[in-house]
Amino acid sequence: MDITALYKISYGLFIAGVEAEGKLNACVINTATQLTVTPLYVSVTLLKSNYTAELIEKKQSLALSVISMDTPLSLIQHFGGKSGREVDKFKDITYTVDENNNPYIENTMLAFISMKVVKTIDLETHVMYIGEVTNTDHLASTAAPMTYADYRHKSAKTGKKGPEAPTVSNEKQYVCSICHYIYDGDVPFEELPEDYVCPVCNQPKSVFDAL
Ligand SMILES: Cc1cc2nc3c(=O)[nH]c(=O)nc-3n(C[C@H](O)[C@H](O)[C@H](O)COP(=O)(O)O)c2cc1C
């Protein structure tokens, strides 16, 4: 089995934002999907250990910003590469709040989607929130939506540590199950310290899968 075959699924990219008990946070997700029309349900799936998931659990609502091809990689890295437990991700970011006081970003985004959680599904490492859409509208960007594949190509082009597979390696490869970064360091993956974290999305060694 080659799990990179799943990269052919045309995921979109989103910023999931939430305010709970005065704390504001957001993270990048690729797991937003429309499920039904009437009622209008959308699901999002988050790693349980993410701070965003902790806040959604408390608030039971969130706002999605739909990422476009105009969205800078630096913004995706900003929201997808560090945890709100360590930094205030909204400190220097211009944002708007929806009717539930959850934050979304207008600049370079295609749309916002506000939702209230109606069902929570435990998926061991992750939690899936099914939400009813309470408001949604277009935003200023007229660019195409950025897919996960677009993101991988863009990251590879910039020469940053991106999620493309290294071309020559005799060693077993490991992929981050959260952001699809493929480990390409000099030290064999198995020998990395237990506190190694993914350089793209900051998640622990334990979320990596062998290819
Ligand atoms: C392209 C990309 C896609 C991601 N998709 C998801 C996702 O669907 N669910 C998730 O929980 N984390 C996802 N992540 C990882 C989180 O954005 C990342 O772990 C973030 O640092 C969590 O921040 P928080 O602790 O402030 O919530 C993704 C990251 C990237 C770069």
The ligand as an SDF file (V2000), in Angstrom:
LIG
                    3D

 31 33  0  0  0  0  0  0  0  0999 V2000
   -1.5830   21.8600    4.5080 C   0  0  0  0  0  0  0  0  0  0  0  0
   -1.9480   21.5310    5.9330 C   0  0  0  0  0  0  0  0  0  0  0  0
   -3.1180   20.8110    6.1970 C   0  0  0  0  0  0  0  0  0  0  0  0
   -3.4750   20.4970    7.5120 C   0  0  0  0  0  0  0  0  0  0  0  0
   -4.6530   19.8290    7.7670 N   0  0  0  0  0  0  0  0  0  0  0  0
   -5.0450   19.5850    9.0450 C   0  0  0  0  0  0  0  0  0  0  0  0
   -6.3200   18.9970    9.3400 C   0  0  0  0  0  0  0  0  0  0  0  0
   -7.1280   18.6920    8.4640 O   0  0  0  0  0  0  0  0  0  0  0  0
   -6.6330   18.7800   10.6560 N   0  0  0  0  0  0  0  0  0  0  0  0
   -5.7760   19.1200   11.6670 C   0  0  0  0  0  0  0  0  0  0  0  0
   -6.1130   18.8970   12.8310 O   0  0  0  0  0  0  0  0  0  0  0  0
   -4.5740   19.6910   11.4150 N   0  0  0  0  0  0  0  0  0  0  0  0
   -4.1970   19.9600   10.1380 C   0  0  0  0  0  0  0  0  0  0  0  0
   -2.9980   20.5600    9.8700 N   0  0  0  0  0  0  0  0  0  0  0  0
   -2.0770   20.8340   10.9920 C   0  0  0  0  0  0  0  0  0  0  0  0
   -2.4560   22.0390   11.8580 C   0  0  0  0  0  0  0  0  0  0  0  0
   -2.7650   23.1750   11.0700 O   0  0  0  0  0  0  0  0  0  0  0  0
   -1.2280   22.3220   12.7400 C   0  0  0  0  0  0  0  0  0  0  0  0
   -0.9540   21.1850   13.5170 O   0  0  0  0  0  0  0  0  0  0  0  0
   -1.3800   23.5490   13.6210 C   0  0  0  0  0  0  0  0  0  0  0  0
   -0.0920   23.8890   14.1100 O   0  0  0  0  0  0  0  0  0  0  0  0
   -2.3140   23.3410   14.8070 C   0  0  0  0  0  0  0  0  0  0  0  0
   -2.3730   24.5530   15.5060 O   0  0  0  0  0  0  0  0  0  0  0  0
   -3.1620   24.7530   16.8880 P   0  0  0  0  0  0  0  0  0  0  0  0
   -2.4870   23.8950   17.9400 O   0  0  0  0  0  0  0  0  0  0  0  0
   -3.0080   26.2260   17.1670 O   0  0  0  0  0  0  0  0  0  0  0  0
   -4.5670   24.3500   16.6660 O   0  0  0  0  0  0  0  0  0  0  0  0
   -2.6260   20.9040    8.5690 C   0  0  0  0  0  0  0  0  0  0  0  0
   -1.4670   21.6380    8.3140 C   0  0  0  0  0  0  0  0  0  0  0  0
   -1.1260   21.9540    7.0070 C   0  0  0  0  0  0  0  0  0  0  0  0
    0.1270   22.7660    6.7410 C   0  0  0  0  0  0  0  0  0  0  0  0
  1  2  1  0
  2  3  1  0
  2 30  2  0
  3  4  2  0
  4  5  1  0
  4 28  1  0
  5  6  2  0
  6  7  1  0
  6 13  1  0
  7  8  2  0
  7  9  1  0
  9 10  1  0
 10 11  2  0
 10 12  1  0
 12 13  2  0
 13 14  1  0
 14 15  1  0
 14 28  1  0
 15 16  1  0
 16 17  1  0
 16 18  1  0
 18 19  1  0
 18 20  1  0
 20 21  1  0
 20 22  1  0
 22 23  1  0
 23 24  1  0
 24 25  2  0
 24 26  1  0
 24 27  1  0
 28 29  2  0
 29 30  1  0
 30 31  1  0
M  END
$$$$
